[in-house]
């Protein structure tokens, strides 16, 4: 989760200037791709799959043959031994053991792949959610700026009407309150981004 927030904060810093949106925007697919490439959990799951595949290859390995020399009835030195045996031993398990071990390892690979898919899907969901929240906040900021401009013009008009005697001070105060309200919304949105 920390990695997702870090990626989104980095994206915000890269693509949003202090008060205005930069010209270059990232598409959702690009953000997801970068998030997947930089996510440590997904990298770990990928390495886990590679490890399980390597273990699967090892499940069919037959141990190396062993060379042995045996002396019996040694009296004094090895050259005076009654009998000498030189041989090779090869340990071979029952063939079904190799296949069973391979089947177990195949299921371990499938489990590791499903864990990777689960991590990727979870990351995609979180990135999409945060991406759309960021777009929503950006749109709300734009709307707040537009409303601020409208109330700024309304305040100017209300002040001119009041100076001309065509309206009451209440209209001017209402315009000031609304202007301050949208100014605070802009500041709040700027802090959240």
ZAFILO-827813 format. One record per residue: residue number from 1; residue in one letter; x, y, z of N, C-alpha, C in turn. Coordinates in steps of 0.02 Angstrom, whole numbers, padded with zeros to 5 digits. Example, Ala and Ser with C-alpha at 12.3 -4.5 7.8 and 13.67 -1.06 7.14 Angstrom:
<atoms>
[1,A,[00660,-00284,00390],[00615,-00225,00390],[00660,-00165,00390]]
[2,S,[00642,-00112,00354],[00684,-00053,00357],[00645,00002,00394]]
</atoms>
This chain:
<atoms>
[1,X,[00041,-00059,00000],[00000,00000,00000],[00044,00063,00000]]
[2,X,[00101,00059,00037],[00146,00117,00039],[00175,00131,-00030]]
[3,X,[00189,00077,-00066],[00218,00084,-00133],[00168,00118,-00180]]
[4,X,[00105,00100,-00173],[00052,00130,-00215],[00048,00205,-00201]]
[5,X,[00047,00222,-00137],[00043,00293,-00119],[00105,00331,-00144]]
[6,X,[00163,00299,-00138],[00224,00330,-00161],[00222,00343,-00236]]
[7,X,[00197,00294,-00274],[00192,00302,-00347],[00143,00358,-00364]]
[8,X,[00087,00359,-00329],[00037,00411,-00344],[00062,00481,-00324]]
[9,X,[00096,00485,-00268],[00123,00550,-00247],[00175,00573,-00297]]
[10,X,[00217,00526,-00320],[00267,00543,-00370],[00234,00567,-00434]]
[11,X,[00181,00531,-00454],[00144,00551,-00515],[00115,00621,-00506]]
[12,X,[00088,00634,-00446],[00059,00701,-00433],[00113,00754,-00439]]
[13,X,[00170,00741,-00408],[00223,00791,-00409],[00250,00802,-00479]]
[14,X,[00253,00748,-00518],[00279,00755,-00585],[00231,00790,-00632]]
[15,X,[00166,00779,-00623],[00119,00802,-00673],[00074,00859,-00652]]
[16,X,[00079,00880,-00590],[00039,00937,-00568],[00085,00990,-00540]]
[17,X,[00082,01049,-00570],[00120,01104,-00543],[00083,01132,-00484]]
[18,X,[00109,01187,-00456],[00080,01214,-00395],[00006,01230,-00402]]
[19,X,[-00014,01267,-00452],[-00084,01287,-00460],[-00115,01264,-00526]]
[20,X,[-00074,01245,-00574],[-00101,01227,-00640],[-00080,01156,-00659]]
[21,X,[-00119,01126,-00701],[-00104,01059,-00725],[-00053,01063,-00780]]
[22,X,[-00004,01020,-00777],[00047,01018,-00829],[00017,00991,-00894]]
[23,X,[00051,01004,-00950],[00025,00983,-01014],[00030,00908,-01024]]
[24,X,[00080,00875,-00994],[00087,00803,-01004],[00050,00765,-00949]]
[25,X,[00003,00724,-00970],[-00035,00683,-00924],[-00020,00610,-00939]]
[26,X,[-00021,00570,-00887],[-00010,00499,-00896],[-00078,00465,-00903]]
[27,X,[-00080,00417,-00947],[-00141,00377,-00953],[-00142,00325,-00897]]
[28,X,[-00201,00301,-00883],[-00209,00251,-00830],[-00167,00189,-00842]]
[29,X,[-00164,00167,-00905],[-00126,00107,-00921],[-00051,00117,-00906]]
[30,X,[-00026,00178,-00920],[00044,00192,-00906],[00058,00191,-00831]]
[31,X,[00013,00220,-00792],[00021,00221,-00719],[00020,00150,-00692]]
[32,X,[-00026,00109,-00717],[-00030,00039,-00695],[00034,00002,-00713]]
[33,X,[00058,00013,-00774],[00120,-00021,-00796],[00179,-00002,-00752]]
[34,X,[00186,00062,-00737],[00241,00085,-00695],[00234,00057,-00624]]
[35,X,[00173,00056,-00599],[00161,00029,-00532],[00179,-00044,-00528]]
[36,X,[00160,-00082,-00579],[00176,-00154,-00579],[00251,-00165,-00584]]
[37,X,[00285,-00126,-00625],[00357,-00133,-00633],[00395,-00116,-00569]]
[38,X,[00369,-00069,-00529],[00405,-00045,-00471],[00381,-00075,-00405]]
[39,X,[00331,-00118,-00406],[00303,-00146,-00345],[00347,-00204,-00320]]
[40,X,[00371,-00198,-00259],[00416,-00249,-00231],[00381,-00315,-00219]]
[41,X,[00318,-00313,-00201],[00281,-00375,-00189],[00274,-00415,-00254]]
[42,X,[00262,-00381,-00309],[00256,-00416,-00373],[00324,-00443,-00396]]
[43,X,[00376,-00404,-00385],[00443,-00428,-00402],[00459,-00491,-00361]]
[44,X,[00442,-00489,-00297],[00454,-00547,-00254],[00415,-00608,-00278]]
[45,X,[00352,-00598,-00297],[00311,-00653,-00322],[00340,-00682,-00387]]
[46,X,[00366,-00638,-00429],[00397,-00661,-00492],[00458,-00704,-00478]]
[47,X,[00500,-00682,-00430],[00559,-00721,-00412],[00538,-00787,-00379]]
[48,X,[00484,-00786,-00343],[00459,-00847,-00311],[00439,-00898,-00364]]
[49,X,[00407,-00875,-00418],[00388,-00920,-00473],[00450,-00950,-00505]]
[50,X,[00501,-00908,-00517],[00563,-00933,-00546],[00596,-00985,-00501]]
[51,X,[00594,-00972,-00436],[00623,-01019,-00388],[00586,-01086,-00390]]
[52,X,[00519,-01083,-00392],[00479,-01145,-00393],[00492,-01184,-00458]]
[53,X,[00502,-01149,-00514],[00517,-01183,-00577],[00585,-01217,-00574]]
[54,X,[00633,-01184,-00542],[00699,-01214,-00535],[00696,-01276,-00490]]
[55,X,[00656,-01272,-00438],[00648,-01330,-00394],[00614,-01387,-00431]]
[56,X,[00567,-01370,-00476],[00533,-01421,-00516],[00583,-01458,-00560]]
[57,X,[00629,-01423,-00590],[00680,-01456,-00631],[00723,-01502,-00589]]
[58,X,[00735,-01482,-00527],[00776,-01522,-00483],[00741,-01585,-00460]]
[59,X,[00675,-01586,-00463],[00637,-01645,-00438],[00651,-01708,-00480]]
[60,X,[00673,-01700,-00542],[00689,-01758,-00584],[00762,-01778,-00581]]
[61,X,[00802,-01741,-00545],[00874,-01756,-00541],[00886,-01822,-00506]]
[62,X,[00926,-01863,-00538],[00947,-01926,-00508],[01015,-01913,-00476]]
[63,X,[01026,-01936,-00415],[01090,-01922,-00383],[01149,-01949,-00424]]
[64,X,[01206,-01918,-00417],[01265,-01940,-00453],[01288,-02008,-00427]]
[65,X,[01317,-02049,-00470],[01343,-02114,-00447],[01403,-02104,-00401]]
[66,X,[01410,-02151,-00355],[01465,-02147,-00307],[01515,-02204,-00321]]
[67,X,[01577,-02188,-00319],[01631,-02236,-00329],[01655,-02259,-00260]]
[68,X,[01665,-02324,-00252],[01689,-02347,-00186],[01744,-02400,-00197]]
[69,X,[01787,-02403,-00147],[01841,-02453,-00145],[01837,-02484,-00076]]
[70,X,[01838,-02551,-00074],[01832,-02586,-00011],[01888,-02638,-00005]]
[71,X,[01921,-02637,00051],[01975,-02686,00065],[01953,-02729,00123]]
[72,X,[01964,-02796,00117],[01947,-02841,00172],[02010,-02880,00191]]
[73,X,[02015,-02893,00254],[02071,-02933,00279],[02138,-02899,00270]]
[74,X,[02143,-02837,00288],[02206,-02800,00281],[02253,-02820,00337]]
[75,X,[02314,-02842,00318],[02364,-02860,00368],[02427,-02820,00354]]
[76,X,[02435,-02767,00390],[02494,-02726,00382],[02483,-02668,00334]]
[77,X,[02482,-02682,00270],[02472,-02629,00221],[02415,-02647,00174]]
[78,X,[02395,-02600,00134],[02340,-02611,00088],[02358,-02662,00034]]
[79,X,[02421,-02669,00018],[02440,-02716,-00034],[02434,-02789,-00010]]
[80,X,[02430,-02801,00055],[02423,-02868,00083],[02350,-02886,00098]]
[81,X,[02303,-02851,00070],[02232,-02864,00084],[02211,-02928,00051]]
[82,X,[02165,-02965,00085],[02140,-03028,00058],[02096,-03016,-00004]]
[83,X,[02055,-02965,00000],[02012,-02951,-00058],[02003,-02875,-00065]]
[84,X,[01995,-02857,-00127],[01983,-02786,-00144],[01922,-02783,-00189]]
[85,X,[01880,-02733,-00173],[01821,-02722,-00214],[01820,-02649,-00237]]
[86,X,[01811,-02640,-00300],[01802,-02573,-00328],[01733,-02574,-00362]]
[87,X,[01693,-02524,-00345],[01626,-02525,-00374],[01595,-02456,-00379]]
[88,X,[01538,-02456,-00411],[01499,-02395,-00420],[01429,-02409,-00394]]
[89,X,[01403,-02363,-00354],[01334,-02370,-00331],[01293,-02312,-00358]]
[90,X,[01233,-02328,-00375],[01187,-02277,-00401],[01121,-02284,-00363]]
[91,X,[01101,-02232,-00328],[01038,-02233,-00291],[00983,-02208,-00338]]
[92,X,[00934,-02250,-00351],[00878,-02232,-00393],[00814,-02246,-00353]]
[93,X,[00774,-02195,-00347],[00710,-02203,-00312],[00661,-02238,-00357]]
[94,X,[00606,-02260,-00327],[00553,-02289,-00366],[00527,-02235,-00414]]
[95,X,[00516,-02250,-00478],[00499,-02198,-00528],[00438,-02156,-00510]]
[96,X,[00390,-02185,-00476],[00330,-02144,-00460],[00348,-02087,-00412]]
[97,X,[00400,-02095,-00372],[00421,-02041,-00326],[00441,-01979,-00364]]
[98,X,[00476,-01988,-00420],[00496,-01930,-00460],[00435,-01894,-00488]]
[99,X,[00386,-01933,-00513],[00326,-01903,-00542],[00284,-01868,-00489]]
[100,X,[00278,-01900,-00430],[00240,-01869,-00376],[00272,-01803,-00353]]
[101,X,[00338,-01804,-00347],[00374,-01744,-00327],[00364,-01689,-00380]]
[102,X,[00366,-01708,-00443],[00355,-01660,-00497],[00284,-01632,-00495]]
[103,X,[00234,-01674,-00482],[00165,-01651,-00477],[00156,-01601,-00420]]
[104,X,[00186,-01616,-00363],[00182,-01570,-00306],[00214,-01504,-00324]]
[105,X,[00271,-01507,-00358],[00306,-01445,-00376],[00266,-01405,-00428]]
[106,X,[00233,-01440,-00474],[00190,-01405,-00523],[00134,-01368,-00488]]
[107,X,[00105,-01399,-00437],[00052,-01365,-00400],[00080,-01305,-00361]]
[108,X,[00142,-01310,-00337],[00174,-01253,-00304],[00185,-01195,-00353]]
[109,X,[00202,-01212,-00414],[00211,-01160,-00466],[00144,-01126,-00479]]
[110,X,[00091,-01165,-00485],[00025,-01136,-00497],[00003,-01091,-00440]]
[111,X,[00017,-01112,-00378],[00000,-01071,-00320],[00038,-01005,-00323]]
[112,X,[00103,-01008,-00339],[00143,-00947,-00343],[00118,-00901,-00399]]
[113,X,[00097,-00930,-00455],[00070,-00890,-00510],[00004,-00857,-00491]]
[114,X,[-00038,-00893,-00454],[-00102,-00864,-00432],[-00090,-00809,-00381]]
[115,X,[-00040,-00817,-00338],[-00023,-00763,-00291],[00000,-00701,-00329]]
[116,X,[00039,-00711,-00382],[00060,-00655,-00423],[00000,-00621,-00456]]
[117,X,[-00045,-00661,-00485],[-00105,-00632,-00516],[-00147,-00594,-00466]]
[118,X,[-00153,-00621,-00406],[-00192,-00587,-00354],[-00159,-00520,-00336]]
[119,X,[-00093,-00520,-00329],[-00058,-00458,-00312],[-00065,-00406,-00367]]
[120,X,[-00059,-00429,-00430],[-00066,-00383,-00487],[-00136,-00354,-00490]]
[121,X,[-00187,-00397,-00481],[-00256,-00372,-00483],[-00271,-00324,-00426]]
[122,X,[-00245,-00339,-00368],[-00255,-00294,-00310],[-00221,-00227,-00323]]
[123,X,[-00160,-00229,-00350],[-00125,-00167,-00365],[-00162,-00127,-00418]]
[124,X,[-00186,-00160,-00470],[-00223,-00126,-00523],[-00284,-00091,-00494]]
[125,X,[-00320,-00126,-00451],[-00380,-00098,-00420],[-00363,-00036,-00379]]
[126,X,[-00311,-00041,-00338],[-00291,00016,-00297],[-00267,00075,-00339]]
[127,X,[-00229,00060,-00391],[-00204,00114,-00434],[-00262,00148,-00470]]
[128,X,[-00309,00108,-00496],[-00367,00138,-00530],[-00407,00181,-00483]]
[129,X,[-00419,00157,-00422],[-00457,00195,-00373],[-00422,00261,-00358]]
[130,X,[-00357,00259,-00345],[-00320,00320,-00329],[-00314,00366,-00390]]
[131,X,[-00308,00337,-00449],[-00303,00377,-00510],[-00368,00416,-00521]]
[132,X,[-00425,00381,-00514],[-00489,00414,-00525],[-00504,00465,-00469]]
[133,X,[-00482,00451,-00408],[-00488,00500,-00355],[-00447,00562,-00370]]
[134,X,[-00388,00552,-00397],[-00346,00609,-00416],[-00378,00650,-00472]]
[135,X,[-00406,00616,-00522],[-00442,00651,-00575],[-00501,00690,-00548]]
[136,X,[-00538,00659,-00501],[-00595,00692,-00470],[-00573,00755,-00433]]
[137,X,[-00520,00749,-00393],[-00495,00807,-00357],[-00472,00862,-00405]]
[138,X,[-00441,00842,-00459],[-00419,00892,-00509],[-00479,00928,-00540]]
[139,X,[-00531,00890,-00557],[-00592,00921,-00585],[-00626,00966,-00534]]
[140,X,[-00628,00944,-00471],[-00657,00987,-00419],[-00617,01051,-00410]]
[141,X,[-00552,01047,-00417],[-00510,01107,-00412],[-00525,01154,-00470]]
[142,X,[-00532,01127,-00530],[-00548,01169,-00588],[-00616,01202,-00579]]
[143,X,[-00665,01163,-00555],[-00732,01191,-00544],[-00730,01245,-00491]]
[144,X,[-00692,01233,-00437],[-00686,01284,-00384],[-00654,01348,-00411]]
[145,X,[-00605,01341,-00454],[-00573,01401,-00483],[-00622,01439,-00527]]
[146,X,[-00662,01401,-00566],[-00713,01434,-00608],[-00765,01470,-00564]]
[147,X,[-00787,01437,-00511],[-00835,01469,-00466],[-00805,01530,-00432]]
[148,X,[-00742,01526,-00415],[-00708,01583,-00384],[-00707,01643,-00432]]
[149,X,[-00692,01630,-00496],[-00692,01684,-00545],[-00762,01714,-00553]]
[150,X,[-00813,01671,-00553],[-00882,01696,-00560],[-00900,01740,-00501]]
[151,X,[-00884,01717,-00440],[-00901,01758,-00381],[-00858,01819,-00375]]
[152,X,[-00798,01818,-00403],[-00756,01877,-00404],[-00789,01931,-00448]]
[153,X,[-00814,01909,-00506],[-00850,01955,-00551],[-00916,01978,-00519]]
[154,X,[-00950,01931,-00484],[-01012,01949,-00451],[-00999,02000,-00396]]
[155,X,[-00944,01991,-00358],[-00927,02039,-00305],[-00912,02108,-00336]]
[156,X,[-00876,02109,-00391],[-00861,02172,-00423],[-00926,02207,-00445]]
[157,X,[-00971,02168,-00475],[-01035,02195,-00498],[-01077,02219,-00439]]
[158,X,[-01078,02179,-00385],[-01117,02198,-00325],[-01090,02261,-00293]]
[159,X,[-01024,02269,-00291],[-00994,02330,-00263],[-01011,02391,-00305]]
[160,X,[-01010,02383,-00371],[-01027,02439,-00415],[-01101,02458,-00407]]
[161,X,[-01144,02406,-00401],[-01216,02420,-00391],[-01227,02455,-00324]]
[162,X,[-01190,02433,-00273],[-01198,02464,-00206],[-01174,02536,-00208]]
[163,X,[-01119,02549,-00243],[-01093,02618,-00248],[-01142,02662,-00286]]
[164,X,[-01177,02632,-00335],[-01226,02670,-00374],[-01292,02675,-00337]]
[165,X,[-01300,02637,-00282],[-01361,02640,-00242],[-01417,02596,-00268]]
[166,X,[-01402,02548,-00311],[-01453,02505,-00339],[-01464,02441,-00299]]
[167,X,[-01419,02424,-00252],[-01429,02363,-00212],[-01406,02376,-00140]]
[168,X,[-01421,02328,-00097],[-01404,02336,-00026],[-01335,02307,-00013]]
[169,X,[-01312,02322,00048],[-01247,02297,00070],[-01250,02221,00078]]
[170,X,[-01309,02192,00088],[-01317,02120,00097],[-01293,02081,00035]]
[171,X,[-01307,02107,-00023],[-01285,02074,-00085],[-01209,02074,-00090]]
[172,X,[-01177,02128,-00070],[-01104,02133,-00071],[-01074,02084,-00021]]
[173,X,[-01103,02081,00039],[-01077,02034,00090],[-01085,01961,00068]]
[174,X,[-01142,01945,00038],[-01153,01877,00013],[-01102,01858,-00040]]
[175,X,[-01087,01905,-00085],[-01037,01892,-00137],[-00968,01882,-00107]]
[176,X,[-00951,01922,-00055],[-00885,01914,-00022],[-00880,01846,00013]]
[177,X,[-00934,01827,00047],[-00934,01763,00082],[-00925,01705,00032]]
[178,X,[-00961,01707,-00023],[-00954,01653,-00072],[-00886,01653,-00105]]
[179,X,[-00858,01712,-00116],[-00791,01717,-00146],[-00740,01686,-00098]]
[180,X,[-00745,01702,-00034],[-00700,01675,00016],[-00709,01599,00022]]
[181,X,[-00771,01576,00018],[-00786,01504,00021],[-00750,01466,-00034]]
[182,X,[-00754,01491,-00095],[-00721,01456,-00151],[-00646,01465,-00149]]
[183,X,[-00623,01521,-00122],[-00551,01531,-00114],[-00524,01479,-00065]]
[184,X,[-00561,01467,-00011],[-00540,01416,00038],[-00543,01345,00008]]
[185,X,[-00592,01332,-00035],[-00596,01267,-00068],[-00535,01256,-00113]]
[186,X,[-00514,01309,-00147],[-00455,01303,-00191],[-00393,01289,-00149]]
[187,X,[-00386,01324,-00093],[-00328,01313,-00050],[-00329,01242,-00022]]
[188,X,[-00389,01220,-00001],[-00396,01152,00026],[-00379,01100,-00026]]
[189,X,[-00403,01109,-00087],[-00388,01062,-00142],[-00314,01062,-00159]]
[190,X,[-00284,01121,-00156],[-00212,01126,-00170],[-00171,01089,-00118]]
[191,X,[-00193,01090,-00055],[-00158,01055,-00002],[-00166,00980,-00010]]
[192,X,[-00226,00957,-00028],[-00240,00885,-00036],[-00201,00857,-00094]]
[193,X,[-00191,00895,-00147],[-00153,00870,-00205],[-00080,00870,-00187]]
</atoms>
